[in-house]
């Protein structure tokens, strides 16, 4: 809970004014912790998921998965899942950048 935030002003949730109020407090804290350039850089990246969102490993933290399972997730269609798995593999020192295959046809039209 951000410092200085009055809980009652942030209610009801998912209404314009209360959400803007809470967001302003979170943004202030984020800007105190990191630079604006760093925050903008992070916003261009896929989301780093705290846990596996679905499947047999649903709810597990990425650090609890085997390298093989993470390699499978690193090939997933979902960008957030791929990014999360790759980040954990990098943390372990197990990630090797795979070469990107360019399509033969650059654009559809």
N, C-alpha and C positions, 0 to 999 in steps of 0.2 A: 504494500500500500504506500503510495507516494506521500512524502511528508507534506503537511499543510493541507491535504485533501480532506474536505468535510464530507463524510460518507453520505449524509442525507442529501447534499446538493447533487451528488452523482446518481441519484435515483429519480425516476425509474430508469433502469438500464434500457439501452437501445432506443432512446429518444434523443433528438438532436442536441438540446442544451446539456443534459447530463453527460452524454457521450463526449461532447466537445470539451467540457470541463475536465473530465477524467483524462482524456487524450492530452490536453495541455499540460497537465501535471506529469504524465509519463514522458512527454516530449522534453519537458524541462529537465527531468532526471537523466534522460538519454543524452541530451546535449552537455550535461555536466560530466557524464562519464566518457563520452567520445566526441570527436570532432564532427562537424557537419559533413565534411567530405567523407569521413568513414561511414556515417549513417547513410549517406546517399549511395556509397559503394555497396553497402549491405543490401539496400533496397533493390538494387539491380540483380542480386543473386536470387536463386530459388530459395524457398523456405527450408530452414534446418529444423526438421521434425524431431521432437524429443523422444518419440516412441514409434514403433512400427504401427501403421494405421490399420492394417487388415491382414488376413491370412492366418496361417497357423502360429505365427510369431506375434500376432496382434497384442499390443500393450507392452511388449518388451522394449527395454532400452537398446539402442544400437550397440552399446558396449557388451551386451549379453549374447550377441549373435556370433556364430562361427564365421571364419573368413570365407568359407564356401557360400554360406547364406548371403553374406554381404556382397560377394561377387555377383550373385544372382540379382540382388536388388540394384546393383550398379548398372544393370542392363534393363531395368524397368522402363516402361513408357512414361511414367510420371516423373517430371523433372525434380520435384521436391524429394521423392523417394530416392532417385539416383544420387542427388546432391548429398542427402543425409548418409547414404551408404558409403559414398566416396569419401566424405569427410571423416567417417569413422575409420575407413581403411587407411587414409592418410595419417590419422592420429596413431595408428598401429605401425605405420611405416610399411604397409603392405600394398599400397596403391601404386600402380604403374600407369601412367597416362597412355591410354589406348589411342592409336592413330585414328584420326577422323577420316572416313571415306567420303570423298566428295561425289555427289551424284553426277552421272554422265551428262544429264540434262540440267543446266543451271537454273532454269525457271520454266514454268509451265507454258507461258506464252512467249 
